[in-house]
Amino acid sequence: MKGQKLTKKQLAVLNFIEDYTEENGHSPSYREICEGLGLSSVSAVAEHIDNLVTKGVIRKTPGEARSLEILDYKHTETVNLFKSKMMDASLEEQAVLAQAAEILGLELG
């Protein structure tokens, strides 16, 4: 999340996208998010989505419907990056990296 906290509405949007995607096999439309959360307009949803993209929490493919994807910090690429950084790091840096990996819930072992 790049160190930024989510607002209550952003968290609600994120949770709705996650639940909907699990149940339906694809992400919801902006209109479905609007209706599902009782938001005032589709433009309000778009603003929340844009903010979540900016914060690095979700990704969307421009021009493609139902392309919302929640980013998982447990991706193999992230784990591999942490492992490679650990090899070249000082003991102090390793401790910081280990703590960051723990916060993110990464399995480095």
N, CA and C of each residue as an Amber inpcrd file, in Angstrom:
protein
   327
   0.8160000  -1.1920000   0.0000000   0.0000000   0.0000000   0.0000000
   0.8570000   1.2520000   0.0000000   2.1290000   1.0950000  -0.1510000
   3.0330000   2.2280000  -0.2240000   2.9230000   3.1130000   1.0180000
   2.6220000   2.5210000   2.1830000   2.6060000   3.2500000   3.4360000
   1.3920000   4.1170000   3.6720000   0.4170000   4.0760000   2.8050000
  -0.7540000   4.9190000   2.9640000  -1.9180000   4.1010000   3.5110000
  -2.6250000   4.6810000   4.4680000  -3.7880000   4.0030000   5.0210000
  -4.9750000   4.1600000   4.0880000  -5.8580000   3.1790000   4.1470000
  -7.0850000   3.2540000   3.3600000  -8.1750000   3.9040000   4.1900000
  -9.0490000   4.6520000   3.5230000 -10.2210000   5.1980000   4.1990000
 -11.2220000   4.0620000   4.3900000 -12.2300000   4.2980000   5.1960000
 -13.2660000   3.2780000   5.4170000 -13.9680000   2.9160000   4.1100000
 -14.2510000   3.9140000   3.2950000 -14.9190000   3.6660000   2.0030000
 -14.0100000   2.8710000   1.0740000 -12.7290000   3.2260000   1.0360000
 -11.7960000   2.4910000   0.1820000 -11.6850000   1.0410000   0.6200000
 -11.6430000   0.8220000   1.9300000 -11.5830000  -0.5420000   2.4470000
 -12.8550000  -1.3020000   2.1010000 -14.0030000  -0.6340000   2.1830000
 -15.2740000  -1.2660000   1.8180000 -15.2790000  -1.6460000   0.3370000
 -14.7830000  -0.7590000  -0.5210000 -14.7050000  -1.0400000  -1.9570000
 -13.7740000  -2.2240000  -2.1990000 -12.6250000  -2.2070000  -1.5550000
 -11.6480000  -3.2860000  -1.7070000 -12.2410000  -4.6310000  -1.2690000
 -12.8940000  -4.6510000  -0.1170000 -13.5080000  -5.8900000   0.3790000
 -14.6240000  -6.3650000  -0.5470000 -15.4070000  -5.4340000  -1.0780000
 -16.4820000  -5.8050000  -1.9990000 -15.8950000  -6.4460000  -3.2580000
 -14.8510000  -5.8430000  -3.8010000 -14.2110000  -6.3870000  -5.0080000
 -13.6820000  -7.7950000  -4.7240000 -13.0390000  -7.9650000  -3.5910000
 -12.4700000  -9.2700000  -3.2410000 -13.5710000 -10.3290000  -3.1020000
 -14.6270000 -10.0080000  -2.3500000 -15.7260000 -10.9590000  -2.1470000
 -16.4320000 -11.2790000  -3.4580000 -16.7190000 -10.2560000  -4.2360000
 -17.4300000 -10.4420000  -5.5080000 -16.6050000 -11.3210000  -6.4530000
 -15.3100000 -11.0430000  -6.5230000 -14.4320000 -11.8000000  -7.4170000
 -14.3570000 -13.2640000  -7.0030000 -14.2840000 -13.5170000  -5.6990000
 -14.2530000 -14.9020000  -5.2100000 -15.5350000 -15.6410000  -5.5730000
 -16.6620000 -14.9640000  -5.4380000 -17.9630000 -15.5970000  -5.7000000
 -18.2610000 -15.7680000  -7.1870000 -17.7960000 -14.8490000  -8.0230000
 -18.2000000 -14.8270000  -9.4330000 -17.0970000 -15.1550000 -10.4360000
 -15.8640000 -15.2290000  -9.9780000 -14.7700000 -15.5510000 -10.8830000
 -14.2810000 -14.3900000 -11.7320000 -14.8310000 -13.2200000 -11.5330000
 -14.3880000 -12.0010000 -12.2220000 -14.7360000 -10.8170000 -11.3480000
 -14.0770000  -9.7050000 -11.6110000 -14.3140000  -8.5290000 -10.7750000
 -15.6470000  -7.8680000 -11.1270000 -16.1990000  -7.1060000 -10.1880000
 -17.4700000  -6.4320000 -10.4360000 -17.3030000  -5.2180000 -11.3340000
 -18.4100000  -4.8040000 -11.9450000 -18.4230000  -3.5480000 -12.6860000
 -18.5270000  -2.3960000 -11.6880000 -18.2410000  -1.2060000 -12.1370000
 -18.3730000  -0.0480000 -11.2600000 -19.8210000   0.0930000 -10.7840000
 -20.7740000  -0.1710000 -11.6750000 -22.1880000  -0.0670000 -11.3140000
 -22.5450000  -1.0890000 -10.2260000 -22.0010000  -2.3070000 -10.3300000
 -22.2680000  -3.3280000  -9.3150000 -21.6700000  -2.9400000  -7.9620000
 -20.4980000  -2.3150000  -7.9860000 -19.8990000  -1.8240000  -6.7420000
 -20.7780000  -0.7300000  -6.1500000 -21.2270000   0.1850000  -7.0070000
 -22.0890000   1.2860000  -6.5810000 -23.3480000   0.7640000  -5.9000000
 -24.0160000  -0.1820000  -6.5570000 -25.2510000  -0.7380000  -6.0160000
 -24.9860000  -1.5780000  -4.7720000 -23.9200000  -2.3760000  -4.8040000
 -23.6020000  -3.2620000  -3.6950000 -23.2570000  -2.5320000  -2.4140000
 -22.6700000  -1.3540000  -2.5360000 -22.2580000  -0.5940000  -1.3650000
 -23.1680000   0.5990000  -1.0750000 -24.1640000   0.8090000  -1.9380000
 -25.0740000   1.9280000  -1.7290000 -24.3900000   3.2770000  -1.8850000
 -23.4310000   3.3580000  -2.7960000 -22.7470000   4.6360000  -3.0270000
 -23.6150000   5.5470000  -3.8870000 -23.3050000   6.8240000  -3.8670000
 -24.1520000   7.8220000  -4.5110000 -24.1070000   7.7930000  -6.0320000
 -22.9440000   7.4290000  -6.6040000 -22.8350000   7.4550000  -8.0590000
 -21.6770000   6.5810000  -8.5240000 -21.7110000   6.2500000  -9.8030000
 -20.6240000   5.4750000 -10.3940000 -19.3350000   6.2950000 -10.3850000
 -19.4560000   7.6060000 -10.4920000 -18.2520000   8.4440000 -10.4620000
 -17.5840000   8.3920000  -9.0800000 -18.3740000   8.2070000  -8.0190000
 -17.8050000   8.0410000  -6.6780000 -16.9950000   6.7470000  -6.6180000
 -17.5120000   5.6920000  -7.2390000 -16.7880000   4.4200000  -7.3120000
 -15.4870000   4.6170000  -8.0860000 -15.5690000   5.2990000  -9.2190000
 -14.3800000   5.5340000 -10.0500000 -13.3060000   6.2770000  -9.2580000
 -13.7200000   7.2350000  -8.4590000 -12.7600000   7.9900000  -7.6500000
 -12.0900000   7.0840000  -6.6220000 -12.8770000   6.2260000  -5.9620000
 -12.3020000   5.2890000  -4.9880000 -11.3460000   4.3170000  -5.6740000
 -11.7380000   3.8210000  -6.8260000 -10.8860000   2.8900000  -7.5830000
  -9.5760000   3.5740000  -7.9670000  -9.6630000   4.7950000  -8.4920000
  -8.4560000   5.5330000  -8.8830000  -7.5220000   5.7350000  -7.6880000
  -8.0930000   6.0440000  -6.5300000  -7.2830000   6.2260000  -5.3240000
  -6.6320000   4.9130000  -4.8900000  -7.3630000   3.8080000  -5.0140000
  -6.8020000   2.4970000  -4.6590000  -5.6800000   2.1040000  -5.6230000
  -5.8290000   2.4520000  -6.8900000  -4.7690000   2.1940000  -7.8740000
  -3.5360000   3.0280000  -7.5130000  -3.7470000   4.3000000  -7.1970000
  -2.6550000   5.1970000  -6.8270000  -1.9110000   4.6870000  -5.5890000
  -2.6550000   4.1290000  -4.6490000  -2.0490000   3.6030000  -3.4200000
  -1.4000000   2.2360000  -3.6380000  -1.5400000   1.6820000  -4.8270000
  -0.8950000   0.4180000  -5.1310000  -1.5950000  -0.8070000  -4.5810000
  -2.8870000  -0.6790000  -4.2850000  -3.6410000  -1.7770000  -3.6890000
  -4.3280000  -2.6330000  -4.7480000  -4.7480000  -1.9950000  -5.8140000
  -5.3730000  -2.7310000  -6.9130000  -4.7600000  -2.2760000  -8.2330000
  -5.0170000  -3.0910000  -9.2410000  -4.5610000  -2.7770000 -10.5960000
  -5.7640000  -2.9260000 -11.5110000  -5.8340000  -2.1030000 -12.5370000
  -6.8910000  -2.2330000 -13.5350000  -6.2730000  -2.0670000 -14.9150000
  -6.9080000  -2.6870000 -15.8900000  -6.4480000  -2.5760000 -17.2640000
  -7.3050000  -1.5260000 -17.9510000  -6.7150000  -0.4120000 -18.3770000
  -7.4930000   0.6480000 -19.0170000  -8.2370000   0.1320000 -20.2550000
  -9.4960000   0.5100000 -20.3600000 -10.3070000   0.1430000 -21.5080000
 -10.8510000  -1.2740000 -21.4800000 -10.5720000  -1.9990000 -20.4130000
 -11.0420000  -3.3770000 -20.3140000 -12.0290000  -3.4970000 -19.1510000
 -13.2110000  -4.0290000 -19.4460000 -14.2350000  -4.1860000 -18.4160000
 -13.8430000  -5.2930000 -17.4340000 -14.2620000  -5.1340000 -16.2120000
 -14.0700000  -6.1390000 -15.1570000 -12.6110000  -6.5650000 -15.0280000
 -11.7300000  -5.5840000 -15.0490000 -10.2960000  -5.8880000 -15.0050000
  -9.6540000  -5.5370000 -13.6640000 -10.4630000  -5.3010000 -12.6360000
  -9.9100000  -4.9350000 -11.3400000  -9.2310000  -6.1500000 -10.7200000
  -8.0200000  -5.9460000 -10.2440000  -7.2600000  -7.0320000  -9.6360000
  -6.6420000  -6.5290000  -8.3440000  -6.9270000  -7.2060000  -7.2530000
  -6.3210000  -6.8500000  -5.9780000  -4.8960000  -7.3700000  -5.9910000
  -3.9570000  -6.4940000  -5.6550000  -2.5580000  -6.8800000  -5.6750000
  -2.2190000  -7.6130000  -4.3800000  -1.5360000  -8.7160000  -4.5240000
  -1.1710000  -9.5590000  -3.3950000   0.3220000  -9.4050000  -3.1530000
   0.6730000  -8.9220000  -1.9700000   2.0780000  -8.7170000  -1.6620000
   2.8060000 -10.0170000  -1.3720000   2.1310000 -11.1420000  -1.5360000
   2.7580000 -12.4360000  -1.3290000   3.1620000 -13.0570000  -2.6640000
   3.0890000 -12.2840000  -3.7450000   3.4750000 -12.7770000  -5.0570000
   4.9060000 -13.3050000  -5.0350000   5.1650000 -14.2680000  -5.8450000
   6.4920000 -14.8600000  -5.9600000   7.5390000 -13.8110000  -6.2720000
   7.1920000 -12.8440000  -7.1350000   8.1490000 -11.8030000  -7.4990000
   8.5860000 -11.0050000  -6.2780000   7.6550000 -10.7180000  -5.3870000
   7.9640000  -9.9430000  -4.1930000   8.8640000 -10.7420000  -3.2630000
   8.5390000 -12.0160000  -3.0700000   9.3560000 -12.8820000  -2.2200000
  10.7710000 -12.9760000  -2.7930000  10.8760000 -13.1760000  -4.0990000
  12.1950000 -13.2780000  -4.7240000  12.9990000 -11.9860000  -4.5840000
  12.3220000 -10.8510000  -4.6900000  12.9980000  -9.5610000  -4.5170000
  13.5540000  -9.4400000  -3.1020000  12.7440000  -9.7920000  -2.1110000
  13.2040000  -9.7340000  -0.7280000  14.4060000 -10.6560000  -0.5290000
  14.3210000 -11.8750000  -1.0590000  15.4220000 -12.8250000  -0.8930000
  16.7080000 -12.3090000  -1.5290000  16.6240000 -11.7280000  -2.7230000
  17.8300000 -11.2290000  -3.3830000  18.4200000 -10.0380000  -2.6310000
  17.5700000  -9.1910000  -2.0930000  18.0520000  -8.0430000  -1.3230000
  18.7220000  -8.5040000  -0.0260000  18.1900000  -9.5700000   0.5770000
  18.7430000 -10.0970000   1.8290000  20.1700000 -10.5980000   1.6270000
  20.4680000 -11.1740000   0.4520000  21.8010000 -11.7410000   0.1960000
  22.8820000 -10.6770000   0.2130000  22.5720000  -9.4750000  -0.2540000
  23.5710000  -8.4080000  -0.3540000  23.4970000  -7.4070000   0.7940000
  22.6060000  -7.6300000   1.7340000  22.3580000  -6.6490000   2.7890000
  23.2750000  -6.8720000   3.9950000  23.5210000  -5.7740000   4.6970000
  24.2480000  -5.8650000   5.9650000  23.3220000  -6.5010000   6.9970000
  23.8510000  -6.8440000   8.1610000  23.0230000  -7.4460000   9.2040000
  21.8830000  -6.5150000   9.6190000  22.1910000  -5.2380000   9.7040000
  21.1570000  -4.2580000  10.0730000  20.0660000  -4.1880000   8.9920000
  20.4920000  -4.1580000   7.7420000  19.5290000  -4.1210000   6.6320000
  18.7090000  -5.4110000   6.5720000  19.3580000  -6.5390000   6.8560000
  18.6320000  -7.8120000   6.8730000  17.5340000  -7.8040000   7.9200000
  17.8200000  -7.2170000   9.0830000  16.8270000  -7.1400000  10.1480000
  15.6320000  -6.2950000   9.7090000  15.9100000  -5.1900000   9.0290000
  14.8390000  -4.3140000   8.5340000  14.0090000  -5.0440000   7.4770000
  14.7000000  -5.7150000   6.5420000  13.9960000  -6.4680000   5.4980000
  13.1560000  -7.6000000   6.0920000  13.6970000  -8.2820000   7.0770000
  12.9560000  -9.3710000   7.7220000  11.7050000  -8.8310000   8.4070000
  11.8390000  -7.6940000   9.0570000  10.6840000  -7.0820000   9.7170000
   9.6380000  -6.6530000   8.6870000  10.0790000  -6.0580000   7.5840000
   9.1430000  -5.6520000   6.5310000   8.4380000  -6.8700000   5.9330000
   9.1860000  -7.9470000   5.7100000   8.5850000  -9.1690000   5.1600000
   7.5540000  -9.7290000   6.1220000   7.8440000  -9.6650000   7.4150000
   6.8900000 -10.1590000   8.4150000   5.6040000  -9.3280000   8.4030000
   5.7550000  -8.0250000   8.3250000   4.5950000  -7.1290000   8.2770000
   3.7310000  -7.4340000   7.0680000   4.3790000  -7.7140000   5.9270000
   3.6530000  -8.0230000   4.6960000   3.1400000  -9.4690000   4.6490000
   3.5700000 -10.2710000   5.6100000   3.1230000 -11.6580000   5.6410000
   3.8260000 -12.5370000   4.6260000   5.0610000 -12.1740000   4.2840000
   5.8160000 -12.9430000   3.2920000   6.5360000 -14.1060000   3.9550000
   6.5480000 -15.2430000   3.2850000   7.2750000 -16.4170000   3.7360000
   8.6180000 -16.4420000   3.0160000   9.6890000 -16.0710000   3.7030000
  10.9980000 -16.0130000   3.0560000  11.7830000 -17.3050000   3.2180000
  11.3250000 -18.1970000   4.0780000  12.0360000 -19.4620000   4.3720000
  11.9880000 -20.4380000   3.3260000
